[in-house]
Structure formats: C-alpha cells, structure tokens
C-alpha cells in the first residue's frame, strides 16, 4: 500500500541539544513538527521560532513520567495535525556511577524515561501508522548501549534495552510498512554533556577539547551530525533499513 503522507513528525525531548537539531532538520524539509517536551515554555518558544520561519509546528508539552501522557500523545497529535509519519524517541536521561552508586531514584527515572516512555509511545503509534499505510520510527539509543562503558551502569542498561527493543520492533512490524531503527551516538556536544562536566567540577570547554583528541575523526559529534542520520533513517532513501542500530561515533569505539 502506498501511503498518502501527511508529513507529520513527532519528536520527544524536542528542545534539547539533539532534539532541537532534529526538529530544525525536519522543519527545513517542510515537514510539520509535533514538539513534545516537559519544558512548556521552551516548547512554545521553539514552536514560535518555527512558525515564524515559514515552518509549521505545534507544542504538545508533557512529562514522559506520566503514563497517560505517553499513551495519549500519538492520538492527540493525529487529532490536531494528522497521522504521524515519523516518530523520533529522542528524550533521554543519563545517570552516572557503578551499581553501588546507583540509587532507586536513578533506576526508576532512567527506566521510565529511557525505556518505558519509548515503549508506550511506540505501542500507541504503531496502530495509527499501520492504519495510515506505514511510517518510520527512530529511537535514540547509544554506543554505550551496544558496548557498555565504565561507571554508567543504569545508562548503559537502559540504552541496551532500547537497542534490543528496536531490533525486535523492526522485525515485528516491517510487514506493516513501519520501519523502526535506532541511532547510537557516542559523545555529543550538548548542554547535557556540558552540565555533566560542570557537576564533576570540570571546565566544559576544556573537557570537550580533551574528548575531541580521543576521536579518530577529530571531534565529538555536534547535534546536527546526529540529526542528519536520524533524518536519513526516516527517509525513503533508507527504505530497506529496518531493525538496525547505526553507530555514530567518529571512529571512536567504546572499550
């Protein structure tokens, strides 16, 4: 079945470093953006920027910790903008430390944001996409979910779960013309990364420059470089890619 595209993209964590780059990438392509983020003020600001730049966007603010919000979001977007062609599960949470440093709160929050929320969003979106003739879902996992690094126990665990979920979903729903893949970045120059350095008492610029020296291609990823791959995976040019985990690491392996 050939799908009559409505060109609607739902992005979670849309106002963050990677999220905003993803949103802007799709907006430049003329697609309609459903902006999902817990920061209502920033979501509305991003929508204003897009709509005043000849794009089209609408805010759907809410907390991914709220199960009802996750379960209803896809239907709300379809009611207001049309059927969802592309879902990007970008929102994520990083908590550091080995298992003895991982609190119950770290575990609960990380599992709910990194695993349960994508599960609920995808479960709600798939019937809508299937009814519309197909769609594309891209999850943002991590290189650390494929090859776990040190002292990030719960982050690696949740991103590995999301990677496994992606591979299962890619197989299970390919026959419905729904392609499900994941991007797996290594370090990315985002506010979240910089904040992590600050929490540890490090100068973010110095720490990132040191990280740059560890990457064979010469620098850690910029958010736009992740957005480019996300956009490709959801495009017709990637129509035979399904259930894949695409590492974006500049040649830097996780040891």
N, C-alpha and C positions, 0 to 999 in steps of 0.2 A: 504494500500500500504506500502511495506517495503522500507524504504529509503536507497539508496546507499550512505553512509556517505562520505563526503569529509573532515570531521573533521576540519572545519574552525570556529574559534571563533572570533567575533568582540567585542572588549572591548573599551568603551569610558572612558575618564579620566584615561587612562591606566598607566600613570606614577605617579599617586598619591599614597597615602598610601594604601588604599584598592585596587585600580586598579592594582598596581604592584603585590600585593599578589595574586590577581585573575589571572593575566597573568602568573605568575610563577607556580601557581597551575595547570593550563591547560597545560602549556609547559611540566611539569613533566609527564603529562599523554600522551604526544606525539601528542597533537593537534597543529594545525597551528594557529598562532595568527595574527590577524589584529589589529595593535596598533593605536588607534585613540586618539590624544591629541593635544591641541593647542600649546604645547611646542615642536617644531620640534626637537630641539637639544636633549631634554630628550627622545623623542620618538625614535630617531635614536640610541641613546645610549642604550636604553632598547632592541631594535631590535638586536644591535650588541652583547649584552650580551647573548641573547637567541640563536642567530645563532652560536655563538662561544662556546655554551654549548650543542651542538648537538640537539638544538631545531630548530624550523622554525618560522620566524616572518617577517612581513613587516610593515613599517610605513605608516600611512595614516593621516598625520598631517592636522589640520584644526580647525577652530573656530566654535563651536556649535551655536554661534550667527548668523552665515552665513546660511541662509535658503537653499541656493543652495548646500552648503557642506553637510548639513543634508540629503537633498533629494537625492543626488547622491552617497553618501558614500557606501550604500549597493551594488549598481550596480558596483561601482569601485572595491570593494573587490571581488565580484564574477568574474569580468573580469580577475583579476590578481591572485586570489588564488583558485577560485572555489566557489560553492554555500555555503552560510553561514548556518552552522548547529546551531550555538548558538550566540545570541546577548545579550550582557550584557550592559545595560544602567546604567553605574556607575557614570559618571560625575555628579557633583552637586555643588551647591553654597549655602553657609549659610550666611544670613544677620540677625543680631540680632536687638532686640528692639520691643517695642509695636507699635501700629499703628501711634501714633503721632511722633515717631522717625523713621518711615519708609519713605524714600524718593521715588520719582518717579523712580529714577535710581535703587534703591533697588528692587522695584516692577518689573520693566521691565526686569532687568537682571535675577532675580530669576525665573520669569515666563518663560523666554526664555530658560534658561539652564535646569531648573528642570522639566518643563512641555512640552514646545513646542518642544525642541530637541528630547526627547524620542518619542513624538507623531510622528514627521516627520521620525525618524529613523525606527520606527516600521511600519509605513504606507508603507515605501519603502521596508522593508524586508519581510513583510508577503506574497506578491505575489511571491517572489523568493523562499521562504521556501515552500509555497504551491505547486509550480511547481516542486520542488525537492522532495516532498513527506512528508515534515514536518520539525520541528525544535523546538527549545526551546528559550524562551526569559526570562531573569531575570532582573527586574528593581530593583534598589537600592533606596528604599523609606526610611522610618524612623519610629521608635516607636512614634516619635513626630508627625507623620502624621496620626497615629491612635488615640492616646490620646495626644492632644496638651499640651505642657508645657508652662510655662510663658515666656513672653518677647521675643518670637521668632515668631511673627505674620506671617510674609511673608514666613519664612522657613516652619512652620507648615502647612500653607495654600497650598504651592506648593507640599509638600510631601504627603498631604492628597489627592490632585488632582492626583498625580501619583499612589497612592494606589487605588483610585477609578477607574482610567484608567486600572490598572492591572486586577481588578476583572471583569470589562466589557469585556476586551480583552480575558481573559481566557475563558469566556463563549462563546464569539462570534466566536472564531477560534479553539476551541477544535476539531470540526468535520473535520478540515483540518490537524489533527495530529500536531498542533502547540500548545505547552504548554506554557502558559505565567503566571509567578508568580513574587512575589517580596519578597526581604528580607527587614526587617525593624529593623535595628540596633538601639541600644541606643548609649551611648558614645563609641567612638573607639579611640584608641591611635594612632592618625595620625598627620602628620605635620599641617593639617588644624586646628585640635583641639588645638595643642600647640601654633600655631600662634594666635588663638583667645584669649588664656590666656595672651600672651605677649602684645597684643593690649590693654588689660584691665589692664596692669601693674602688672600681676601676674607671679610668677615663675612657668613655666610649670611643672617641676618635682614635686614641692610641691602641685600644684593644682591637678595633676593626682593622686598623692598619697591620697589626700583628697577624690577625687572621688572614688578611689578604696574601701575606707572604707564604701561607700554608697551602694555597690553592694553585694547582698547576697552571690554570688559565690566567692567574694573576690577581684575581679579586673575588671576594664573596659575591653572591648574586645580588643584584638590585631587584626590587619588587617587579619592575617591568619585565625582567627576564623570565620570571615565573609566570606572569600574566600571558606572555607570548605563547608559552607551551600550553597553558590552560585553554587559551583560545583555539590553538591548533587542534587539540584533542577533541574539542566540541564541534569542530568544523567538518564539512563534507570531505575535505582533503584527508581526514583521518577516519573515513567511514569503515575501514577494515580493522581498526584498532579497538579492541574490546577486552575488558578484564585485564588491562595492562597496568603495570606500575612503572612510571617513567621517572628515573632518577635525574635530578638537575643539580649537578654537584661541581661543575667546572673541572672535572677530573680528580676531585679530592674524594677518596674513599673514606668510609668510616671504619676505624680499626677498633 
